[in-house]
Amino acid sequence: MSFGIWFEPEMINPNSEIHRAHPDWALGSEDQLLGRHQKAINMALPAVRDYLFDRIAAILSAHAIDYIKWDHNRVLPMPDAAQTRGSYALIDRLRAAFPDVEIESCASGGGRIDFGILSRTQRVWLSDSNDALERLRMQHDAALFLPAAITGSHVGPRTCHTSGRTLPMAFRALVAAQRHMGFEMDPRELTDDEAATLARVTAWWKDNRAWMLMADILRLDSADPAVLAEQQIDRDGARFVVFAGRRAASAQIAPRPLRLTRLDPDTRYRVTLLNRASAPHLSRGPAVLRDGPLEMSGAYLMQHGLTLPWHFPDTMWVIEGERL
């Protein structure tokens, strides 16, 4: 593990010494609505950037810090391109002075996942919501823009602080394992079963992250609207993994196959349901994936597809594939 520190350098609190000394540094009018009791500080001012750089540099110089979470938790009082350019200038200056310190940009605070920020930071935090059900959809849509290697996704607490929803550990862990996996919880709350599940999923992710973090993420067209699915395939097509998350009860009686993509139609593949031990006994039709690995052609997997075992909402199937 490495040590990281949380900064929110673009905010200023009206009840602070710096605001009392430099009220002109605050961006926007005096009567603006505050966000988390804060205003934005005017990053277009060179004096502001110098002030922030000196204080951040002092901390990074005095301590062995590997990582900065650069947060931004309020909406600006008005659109301002100079604010963005000023923030870029400060980050560029810090990157030049501390090239080995990684910076994570925050998408949920500030919406900063554009190409401008991605050229300056190594990672993004996709959302402050650790609700795995919400993140399943967020990650699915963000895959149009963001690769897995830079998309932080954390296993949250049993009861999510933003939604109040309680979700099973297997689902929380597998949603996090779709991207750059981490934990964001108090591990003392874990039951023995939850700890064993988390350890098992984490070990699987660590065994596969070398190729998964470089894989192409292909969003699959699911015939069942209750299922959000993606296929991560390595660059030479020799292996892939499918994540199929069920976010609601299905309105369909008969299961419909999930068709895969970008395989060699004339090649045979072995597909294995990673978590088949957790499959319920309920079934609608034969669920041969539960019985063990299958071998089939790329043409079959793309044109017909795989029929997933029946599963409850808030669960995820993970299917591993390898070219024979």
Secondary structure, 3 states (H helix, E strand, C coil): CCCEEEECCCEECCCCHHHHHCHHHECCCCCCCCECCEEEECCCCHHHHHHHHHHHHHHHHHCCCCEEEECCCCCCCCCCHHHHHHHHHHHHHHHHHCCCCEEEEECCCCCCCCHHHHCCCCEEECCCCCCHHHHHHHHHHHCCCCCHHHEEEEECCCECCCCCCECCHHHHHHHHCCCEEEECCCHHHCCHHHHHHHHHHHHHHHHHHHHHCCCEEEEECCCCCCEEEEEEECCCCCEEEEEEEECCCCCCCCCCCECCCCCCCCCEEEEEECCHHHCCCCCCCCCHHHHCCEEEEHHHHHHCCECCCCCCCCEEEEEEEEEC
